Amino acid sequence: MSNAFDARFYDRHVADVAQRLIGAALSLDGVGGMIVETEAYDRDDPASHSFAGATARNAAMFGPAGHAYVYRSYGLHWCFNIVCRPGAAVLVRALEPVSGIPAMIRRRGMEDLRSLCSGPGKLCQALAIGGEHNGLPLAHGSLRLELPDRPCEVTAGTRIGISKARDHNWRFGLAGSKFVSRAFPTTR
């Protein structure tokens, strides 16, 4: 694994970054795992929070690359994103739990490893990621992201839970992972 705080890594199309983040290690205070599912959102993407321009809520999306964009979804769950170019970010949808599993189990109130981090809100709850992490660099204090040494086998599909730009195949997952939030369609 290599340190992911080189802003040059994020200076490319967001869908490329989303694919390259598969297999990366994400942790907060030593609790975390391997990223197995991501979604890309670009500035010109009608499904993106940045599509209508900068607001107080999405300001971190227009900030420096390699920083966190954390927002509350439907007023219930935190969602963790990684900022790329201005207005573009990668939503981290799922992790394979690796470290700090007892803390994840306690925070989530469940023991099923496959369900601990199998969705953006679940992984934020398991890692204790919240609004206080919005705008922080990925190498801030105990928030860590380490890139994989080599690319993983990645599968792609349409994004989940959006009503606009539903045809973009900008959801990426680790091929064969049982820890993704929803199975990817199989191709022949």
Secondary structure, DSSP 8 states (H G I E B T S, - for coil): -EE---GGGGSS-HHHHHHHTTT-EEEETTEEEEEEEEEEE-TT-TTSTTTT---TTTGGGGS-TTBEEEEEETTTEEEEEEE-STT-EEEEEEEEEEE-HHHHHHHHT---HHHHTSSHHHHHHHHT--GGGTT-BTTSTTEEEEE-SS---EEEE--SS-SSSTT---EEEETT-S-SSS------
